[in-house]
Amino acid sequence: MGHDGVTHSLADYRGRRVVLYFYPEDDTPTCTVQACELRDHWQVLQTAGVEVLGVSPDDTVSHQRFRRQFKLPFTLLSDPDRAAAISYGVWGEKVLYGRRYIGLHRTTFIIGPDGVLTHRFDRVRTKGHGARIAAALGA
């Protein structure tokens, strides 16, 4: 479900390139940098005909607040049961300071107009991420 209350599917974007990025939580320092990187490259991505979709386990109310606070122009999708994260293989064991836990792996996918995956960014470094995506798209 999107921040806009609409259910979104990749089929809705057939014929367009999609940047689908998974992030752990709204309004946290690293997730905010990542979202703002994409916001700051929005015009370049739009000119290249790219749709940006952000996915996290947060609810739609949190997404609305996050979009408003940071003026994010793209769609944020709520995945509270982690179904999308699991199907994309980005939900699983993580290690932080030697502690193991289950969580969302920050990952970005670029999907072509034909629905085929063209790029995958694992272990995303948030600073410069927008520029790396634009470069991968040739934008």
N, C-alpha and C positions, 0 to 999 in steps of 0.2 A: 504494500500500500504506500502510495506516495504522500508527501507532505500536503498535497492538494486534495487528499481524500479519494483519489482515483487509483484503481489497480493498474499497474503498468506491467507490460510483458515485452520481452525483446522483439517479439513478432510485431509489436506496434511501431518499431523503428526499422523495419525491413527497408532496405534501400538507402539507409544512412549509416555512416560509421558511428560507433558508440564507444565512449570511454566509460567503462563500468568500474568504479573504484569502491573497494570495501575498506571501511575504517571502523575502529573499535567504538568510539563514543563522541557524541556531539560536545562542543564547547570545552574540549580538553586542549592543552597547549599544542601537542603534536598534530592532532586531528584538525585543529583550527588552522595551523600553518599549511597543512595539505590542502584543505578546502580553499583557503585564500590564494594559494598558488594557482589552482584551477580557475578561480574567479579572475585573477589577474591576467590569465591567458585566454579568457572567455572570448574576446573579440577574434583572436587568431583562430581559435577552435571553431567558432561560428562561421567564419569566412571559409574554413576548410570543410564545412558541412558536417560538423561533429556534434552529436548530442552527448552531454555529460550526465551520468547518473551515479549518485553516491548512495551506498548501502551500509547501514549499521543496524544493530539490534534496537536502537532507540525508537521510541514511539513517535507518531506524527506530530504531536504537540511539541515535543523536544525539537524535532526537525524544523518546524515552523519558526520557533524561537531562534534557533541557530541560523537559519537563513536570513531572518530579519536582522539579527544582531550584526552579522558580517556581510550583509548585502550579497548573498550568494544567488546567482541568477539561474542555477540549474536545479534539477529535480533531486530530492533526497528521498530514498525509499526506506521504509521500516521493515526490518526482518526479525521480529521479536522471537520467533521460534527457531531462528538460524537456518531455516530450510534452504535459502539461497546460498548462504555461506557454506553450508555442508555440501550442496550440490556442486559448487565451484571449488571445493577442496580447500577453503581458506579458514575453516573452523577446526581447531585441533590443539594439540599440545604445544605449549610455548615454554620458554625458559627465560626467566629474568632474575639476574643476580643469583643464579644457582637454584632458584625456586621453580619447580615445574607446576604448570597449571593449564587449564583448557581455556582458550580464548580465540579471538579473531586475528588472523594474520593480515596485516595491512598489505593489500595486493590490488593492482590495477590491471585491467584487461582492456585491450582495444579489439573491438569486434568489427569486422568489415561489413559492407552493405549487404553481402550475401549471407550474413549470420555466422561466418567463420572467424575464429580467433586468429588475429594477426600478430599481436604482441601480448606479452605477459610480463609485468614488473613485480617481482617478489622482493620482500624486505625493502620496501619503498623508503627512500630517503626523502623526507618531505620538502626540504629546501631544494629548489630547482626542479621539483617534480613536474610542474607545469611546462617548463621549457623542454624537459626530456620527452614528455608526451608529444608536444608540438613538433619536435624534431623527428620522432618516430613516425608521425603522420605526414612528414614532409611539409609542414605548415610554417 
